[in-house]
Amino acid sequence: MILHLPPMPTDAPPVIVPGLLTALGVTRRVDPDFQASIDGGFTESFEDYCNRISQKEAK
């Protein structure tokens, strides 16, 4: 399937379609400071948050 989309202005921000990077085999880019806060236990990842909420709802 080929989509014929109008051209974007050169100064427009990039459009990222959810799942597109994964489909193309590109890994997600994570800010190194954010990753360090997750590794240090100061912040939880989205997946950890979802797991924690799911565990609370299961009780």
Jmol script that loads the backbone (N, CA, C; Angstrom):
load data "model"
ATOM      1  N   MET A   1       0.841  -1.166   0.000  1.00  0.00           N
ATOM      2  CA  MET A   1       0.000   0.000   0.000  1.00  0.00           C
ATOM      3  C   MET A   1       0.894   1.240   0.000  1.00  0.00           C
ATOM      4  N   ILE A   2       0.654   2.122  -0.897  1.00  0.00           N
ATOM      5  CA  ILE A   2       1.416   3.365  -0.994  1.00  0.00           C
ATOM      6  C   ILE A   2       0.494   4.521  -0.672  1.00  0.00           C
ATOM      7  N   LEU A   3       0.921   5.341   0.287  1.00  0.00           N
ATOM      8  CA  LEU A   3       0.149   6.524   0.636  1.00  0.00           C
ATOM      9  C   LEU A   3       0.761   7.727  -0.065  1.00  0.00           C
ATOM     10  N   HIS A   4      -0.070   8.516  -0.666  1.00  0.00           N
ATOM     11  CA  HIS A   4       0.397   9.735  -1.314  1.00  0.00           C
ATOM     12  C   HIS A   4       0.022  10.902  -0.416  1.00  0.00           C
ATOM     13  N   LEU A   5       0.967  11.283   0.428  1.00  0.00           N
ATOM     14  CA  LEU A   5       0.732  12.359   1.382  1.00  0.00           C
ATOM     15  C   LEU A   5       1.305  13.664   0.841  1.00  0.00           C
ATOM     16  N   PRO A   6       0.701  14.782   1.239  1.00  0.00           N
ATOM     17  CA  PRO A   6       1.254  16.061   0.792  1.00  0.00           C
ATOM     18  C   PRO A   6       2.628  16.289   1.412  1.00  0.00           C
ATOM     19  N   PRO A   7       3.487  17.047   0.745  1.00  0.00           N
ATOM     20  CA  PRO A   7       4.818  17.303   1.300  1.00  0.00           C
ATOM     21  C   PRO A   7       4.729  18.110   2.594  1.00  0.00           C
ATOM     22  N   MET A   8       5.647  17.836   3.513  1.00  0.00           N
ATOM     23  CA  MET A   8       5.700  18.552   4.789  1.00  0.00           C
ATOM     24  C   MET A   8       6.676  19.712   4.667  1.00  0.00           C
ATOM     25  N   PRO A   9       6.420  20.804   5.400  1.00  0.00           N
ATOM     26  CA  PRO A   9       7.408  21.887   5.423  1.00  0.00           C
ATOM     27  C   PRO A   9       8.726  21.371   5.995  1.00  0.00           C
ATOM     28  N   THR A  10       9.824  21.921   5.545  1.00  0.00           N
ATOM     29  CA  THR A  10      11.127  21.440   5.987  1.00  0.00           C
ATOM     30  C   THR A  10      11.380  21.698   7.467  1.00  0.00           C
ATOM     31  N   ASP A  11      10.681  22.681   8.056  1.00  0.00           N
ATOM     32  CA  ASP A  11      10.894  22.979   9.473  1.00  0.00           C
ATOM     33  C   ASP A  11       9.849  22.320  10.375  1.00  0.00           C
ATOM     34  N   ALA A  12       9.022  21.434   9.818  1.00  0.00           N
ATOM     35  CA  ALA A  12       7.990  20.761  10.604  1.00  0.00           C
ATOM     36  C   ALA A  12       8.629  19.693  11.494  1.00  0.00           C
ATOM     37  N   PRO A  13       8.077  19.488  12.710  1.00  0.00           N
ATOM     38  CA  PRO A  13       8.609  18.422  13.573  1.00  0.00           C
ATOM     39  C   PRO A  13       8.300  17.061  12.953  1.00  0.00           C
ATOM     40  N   PRO A  14       9.136  16.057  13.223  1.00  0.00           N
ATOM     41  CA  PRO A  14       8.883  14.726  12.652  1.00  0.00           C
ATOM     42  C   PRO A  14       7.631  14.109  13.255  1.00  0.00           C
ATOM     43  N   VAL A  15       6.948  13.328  12.464  1.00  0.00           N
ATOM     44  CA  VAL A  15       5.750  12.617  12.913  1.00  0.00           C
ATOM     45  C   VAL A  15       6.153  11.169  13.154  1.00  0.00           C
ATOM     46  N   ILE A  16       5.940  10.689  14.383  1.00  0.00           N
ATOM     47  CA  ILE A  16       6.262   9.307  14.729  1.00  0.00           C
ATOM     48  C   ILE A  16       4.951   8.554  14.932  1.00  0.00           C
ATOM     49  N   VAL A  17       4.710   7.589  14.095  1.00  0.00           N
ATOM     50  CA  VAL A  17       3.513   6.761  14.202  1.00  0.00           C
ATOM     51  C   VAL A  17       3.790   5.693  15.244  1.00  0.00           C
ATOM     52  N   PRO A  18       2.888   5.527  16.251  1.00  0.00           N
ATOM     53  CA  PRO A  18       3.118   4.502  17.273  1.00  0.00           C
ATOM     54  C   PRO A  18       3.325   3.128  16.636  1.00  0.00           C
ATOM     55  N   GLY A  19       4.369   2.460  17.067  1.00  0.00           N
ATOM     56  CA  GLY A  19       4.678   1.134  16.565  1.00  0.00           C
ATOM     57  C   GLY A  19       5.528   1.128  15.303  1.00  0.00           C
ATOM     58  N   LEU A  20       5.702   2.288  14.671  1.00  0.00           N
ATOM     59  CA  LEU A  20       6.462   2.339  13.432  1.00  0.00           C
ATOM     60  C   LEU A  20       7.929   1.996  13.649  1.00  0.00           C
ATOM     61  N   LEU A  21       8.530   2.569  14.694  1.00  0.00           N
ATOM     62  CA  LEU A  21       9.944   2.284  14.955  1.00  0.00           C
ATOM     63  C   LEU A  21      10.164   0.810  15.239  1.00  0.00           C
ATOM     64  N   THR A  22       9.269   0.202  16.008  1.00  0.00           N
ATOM     65  CA  THR A  22       9.383  -1.223  16.314  1.00  0.00           C
ATOM     66  C   THR A  22       9.227  -2.058  15.039  1.00  0.00           C
ATOM     67  N   ALA A  23       8.268  -1.686  14.212  1.00  0.00           N
ATOM     68  CA  ALA A  23       8.048  -2.422  12.963  1.00  0.00           C
ATOM     69  C   ALA A  23       9.268  -2.338  12.052  1.00  0.00           C
ATOM     70  N   LEU A  24       9.976  -1.227  12.121  1.00  0.00           N
ATOM     71  CA  LEU A  24      11.166  -1.053  11.295  1.00  0.00           C
ATOM     72  C   LEU A  24      12.416  -1.630  11.946  1.00  0.00           C
ATOM     73  N   GLY A  25      12.263  -2.145  13.171  1.00  0.00           N
ATOM     74  CA  GLY A  25      13.394  -2.732  13.872  1.00  0.00           C
ATOM     75  C   GLY A  25      14.293  -1.716  14.548  1.00  0.00           C
ATOM     76  N   VAL A  26      13.788  -0.506  14.747  1.00  0.00           N
ATOM     77  CA  VAL A  26      14.564   0.541  15.402  1.00  0.00           C
ATOM     78  C   VAL A  26      14.227   0.526  16.883  1.00  0.00           C
ATOM     79  N   THR A  27      15.233   0.466  17.715  1.00  0.00           N
ATOM     80  CA  THR A  27      14.976   0.458  19.153  1.00  0.00           C
ATOM     81  C   THR A  27      14.638   1.866  19.627  1.00  0.00           C
ATOM     82  N   ARG A  28      13.898   1.934  20.704  1.00  0.00           N
ATOM     83  CA  ARG A  28      13.502   3.227  21.264  1.00  0.00           C
ATOM     84  C   ARG A  28      14.713   3.943  21.836  1.00  0.00           C
ATOM     85  N   ARG A  29      14.754   5.230  21.618  1.00  0.00           N
ATOM     86  CA  ARG A  29      15.814   6.044  22.181  1.00  0.00           C
ATOM     87  C   ARG A  29      15.360   6.560  23.534  1.00  0.00           C
ATOM     88  N   VAL A  30      16.150   6.328  24.544  1.00  0.00           N
ATOM     89  CA  VAL A  30      15.808   6.765  25.897  1.00  0.00           C
ATOM     90  C   VAL A  30      16.866   7.754  26.361  1.00  0.00           C
ATOM     91  N   ASP A  31      16.401   8.842  26.951  1.00  0.00           N
ATOM     92  CA  ASP A  31      17.318   9.842  27.495  1.00  0.00           C
ATOM     93  C   ASP A  31      18.220   9.164  28.531  1.00  0.00           C
ATOM     94  N   PRO A  32      19.531   9.327  28.420  1.00  0.00           N
ATOM     95  CA  PRO A  32      20.442   8.656  29.366  1.00  0.00           C
ATOM     96  C   PRO A  32      20.190   9.038  30.823  1.00  0.00           C
ATOM     97  N   ASP A  33      19.809  10.286  31.083  1.00  0.00           N
ATOM     98  CA  ASP A  33      19.517  10.693  32.458  1.00  0.00           C
ATOM     99  C   ASP A  33      18.271   9.980  32.979  1.00  0.00           C
ATOM    100  N   PHE A  34      17.265   9.844  32.130  1.00  0.00           N
ATOM    101  CA  PHE A  34      16.047   9.142  32.524  1.00  0.00           C
ATOM    102  C   PHE A  34      16.351   7.662  32.783  1.00  0.00           C
ATOM    103  N   GLN A  35      17.160   7.062  31.910  1.00  0.00           N
ATOM    104  CA  GLN A  35      17.527   5.660  32.102  1.00  0.00           C
ATOM    105  C   GLN A  35      18.300   5.488  33.403  1.00  0.00           C
ATOM    106  N   ALA A  36      19.173   6.443  33.723  1.00  0.00           N
ATOM    107  CA  ALA A  36      19.939   6.368  34.974  1.00  0.00           C
ATOM    108  C   ALA A  36      19.007   6.455  36.182  1.00  0.00           C
ATOM    109  N   SER A  37      17.944   7.271  36.089  1.00  0.00           N
ATOM    110  CA  SER A  37      17.013   7.364  37.209  1.00  0.00           C
ATOM    111  C   SER A  37      16.194   6.091  37.361  1.00  0.00           C
ATOM    112  N   ILE A  38      15.901   5.419  36.254  1.00  0.00           N
ATOM    113  CA  ILE A  38      15.211   4.120  36.333  1.00  0.00           C
ATOM    114  C   ILE A  38      16.147   3.084  36.940  1.00  0.00           C
ATOM    115  N   ASP A  39      17.399   3.044  36.453  1.00  0.00           N
ATOM    116  CA  ASP A  39      18.377   2.088  36.971  1.00  0.00           C
ATOM    117  C   ASP A  39      18.655   2.314  38.451  1.00  0.00           C
ATOM    118  N   GLY A  40      18.612   3.568  38.886  1.00  0.00           N
ATOM    119  CA  GLY A  40      18.867   3.884  40.289  1.00  0.00           C
ATOM    120  C   GLY A  40      17.659   3.681  41.183  1.00  0.00           C
ATOM    121  N   GLY A  41      16.502   3.356  40.596  1.00  0.00           N
ATOM    122  CA  GLY A  41      15.296   3.127  41.386  1.00  0.00           C
ATOM    123  C   GLY A  41      14.568   4.397  41.783  1.00  0.00           C
ATOM    124  N   PHE A  42      14.927   5.524  41.177  1.00  0.00           N
ATOM    125  CA  PHE A  42      14.275   6.791  41.513  1.00  0.00           C
ATOM    126  C   PHE A  42      12.997   7.009  40.717  1.00  0.00           C
ATOM    127  N   THR A  43      12.902   6.365  39.576  1.00  0.00           N
ATOM    128  CA  THR A  43      11.752   6.481  38.683  1.00  0.00           C
ATOM    129  C   THR A  43      11.404   5.089  38.214  1.00  0.00           C
ATOM    130  N   GLU A  44      10.115   4.834  37.963  1.00  0.00           N
ATOM    131  CA  GLU A  44       9.738   3.539  37.423  1.00  0.00           C
ATOM    132  C   GLU A  44       9.381   3.693  35.955  1.00  0.00           C
ATOM    133  N   SER A  45       9.641   2.660  35.195  1.00  0.00           N
ATOM    134  CA  SER A  45       9.308   2.681  33.774  1.00  0.00           C
ATOM    135  C   SER A  45       7.795   2.559  33.622  1.00  0.00           C
ATOM    136  N   PHE A  46       7.307   2.851  32.427  1.00  0.00           N
ATOM    137  CA  PHE A  46       5.880   2.731  32.157  1.00  0.00           C
ATOM    138  C   PHE A  46       5.413   1.295  32.354  1.00  0.00           C
ATOM    139  N   GLU A  47       6.245   0.346  31.914  1.00  0.00           N
ATOM    140  CA  GLU A  47       5.889  -1.068  32.070  1.00  0.00           C
ATOM    141  C   GLU A  47       5.794  -1.448  33.545  1.00  0.00           C
ATOM    142  N   ASP A  48       6.747  -0.972  34.359  1.00  0.00           N
ATOM    143  CA  ASP A  48       6.706  -1.253  35.796  1.00  0.00           C
ATOM    144  C   ASP A  48       5.474  -0.625  36.445  1.00  0.00           C
ATOM    145  N   TYR A  49       5.145   0.588  36.015  1.00  0.00           N
ATOM    146  CA  TYR A  49       3.953   1.268  36.534  1.00  0.00           C
ATOM    147  C   TYR A  49       2.703   0.438  36.220  1.00  0.00           C
ATOM    148  N   CYS A  50       2.582  -0.005  34.978  1.00  0.00           N
ATOM    149  CA  CYS A  50       1.413  -0.801  34.583  1.00  0.00           C
ATOM    150  C   CYS A  50       1.338  -2.103  35.383  1.00  0.00           C
ATOM    151  N   ASN A  51       2.481  -2.749  35.587  1.00  0.00           N
ATOM    152  CA  ASN A  51       2.506  -3.990  36.374  1.00  0.00           C
ATOM    153  C   ASN A  51       2.088  -3.721  37.816  1.00  0.00           C
ATOM    154  N   ARG A  52       2.568  -2.621  38.395  1.00  0.00           N
ATOM    155  CA  ARG A  52       2.228  -2.303  39.776  1.00  0.00           C
ATOM    156  C   ARG A  52       0.733  -2.022  39.920  1.00  0.00           C
ATOM    157  N   ILE A  53       0.172  -1.265  38.998  1.00  0.00           N
ATOM    158  CA  ILE A  53      -1.255  -0.946  39.049  1.00  0.00           C
ATOM    159  C   ILE A  53      -2.082  -2.219  38.850  1.00  0.00           C
ATOM    160  N   SER A  54      -1.666  -3.082  37.933  1.00  0.00           N
ATOM    161  CA  SER A  54      -2.386  -4.334  37.681  1.00  0.00           C
ATOM    162  C   SER A  54      -2.382  -5.218  38.922  1.00  0.00           C
ATOM    163  N   GLN A  55      -1.263  -5.259  39.645  1.00  0.00           N
ATOM    164  CA  GLN A  55      -1.180  -6.069  40.854  1.00  0.00           C
ATOM    165  C   GLN A  55      -2.109  -5.533  41.922  1.00  0.00           C
ATOM    166  N   LYS A  56      -2.223  -4.219  42.042  1.00  0.00           N
ATOM    167  CA  LYS A  56      -3.124  -3.627  43.041  1.00  0.00           C
ATOM    168  C   LYS A  56      -4.575  -3.928  42.707  1.00  0.00           C
ATOM    169  N   GLU A  57      -4.914  -3.868  41.420  1.00  0.00           N
ATOM    170  CA  GLU A  57      -6.304  -4.132  41.013  1.00  0.00           C
ATOM    171  C   GLU A  57      -6.663  -5.600  41.174  1.00  0.00           C
ATOM    172  N   ALA A  58      -5.677  -6.488  41.101  1.00  0.00           N
ATOM    173  CA  ALA A  58      -5.944  -7.930  41.210  1.00  0.00           C
ATOM    174  C   ALA A  58      -6.258  -8.342  42.641  1.00  0.00           C
ATOM    175  N   LYS A  59      -5.866  -7.503  43.607  1.00  0.00           N
ATOM    176  CA  LYS A  59      -6.082  -7.853  45.023  1.00  0.00           C
ATOM    177  C   LYS A  59      -7.504  -7.655  45.436  1.00  0.00           C
TER     178      LYS A  59
END
end "model"
wireframe off; spacefill off
backbone 0.3
color backbone group
